[in-house]
Amino acid sequence: MTFYKFCRRRSRRTRNGYHPIQAIEFGNITTRQRPYNGCSAPNTCTLTINRACIYVDCPGVPPYPIQNAVIDLYPIQQAIFRNM
């Protein structure tokens, strides 16, 4: 499984859409069919989205309610595995 992070301000636009600024493997096999165990416990695979990606071009004066969003991919991975 792969998680792709996009940021409106930093992702390059192409003819087919946007390129991710980060890709995180969080399954048990990489996209190249190699074993992967980097997401084997809580907080070993986290994704941080800073507020500049969330609030780009929003009107108003900071601070906005969310500072940074941190997503732990381990519980998501486990839920997917339980339902396979």
N, C-alpha and C positions, 0 to 999 in steps of 0.2 A: 504494500500500500504506500502511496506517496501523497503527501500533503503539499500543495503549491500555495505560496504566499504571493499575493499581488498587492502593489501599492500604487494608487493612482498617480502619485507624484513621481515615483521612481521606476515604474515598470515601463519598458520601452514598448511603444505601439508598433505593430506590424500590420501587414495586410490582413492577417487572419485573427487579429485581436491583440492581446498584451502578453509579454513574456513575464513569467514569475521572477521575483527578486530572490526567492529562496525555495528550495525543494527539500522536504524532509522525508526520509524513508521511515516508516513506522510499522511495517509488517514483519514477517519472518523470512521473507525472500525479497531481494532487491529487484528492480525492474530488469536487471540483467540475469535473473534466475540464480543469484548467489545467496547463500545463507546470510542472514542479518539478525543480530540480536541486540542492537543498540537501544531498543525500546523495550527493555525487559522488566521494568519496575516503574512505579509512579515517579514522576519528576525526572525521568531519564530522557524523555523526548518532549520538550516544551517548545512552543512557538510564542514569541512575543511580538505583538503588533503595537507599535507606538502610536501615540495620538496624532502625529502628523499624517500618518496613513489613514486614520479613521476620519479625521476632521478636515481634510484638505478642502479648501475653497468654501468652508462653512462660514456663514455670516455671524457676526457677533464678536464678542471679546472673550478670549480665553480667560480663566480656565473653563474647559468644558467638563461635564460630569465624569467622563472616563479619562483616566490618565494614560495607562498602558493596559492592554488586554493580554493576559498570559493564558494560553490554552495548553493543558496537559494532554498529549495525544494518547497516553497509555490507557486511560479508561475507554476512549473511543476504539482503540485497537481491540481491547478485551470484549467490548460489546459486539464488534464485528465478528470476532472469532466465535463467540457464543451462538451467534445466529447463522453460522455457515453450515 
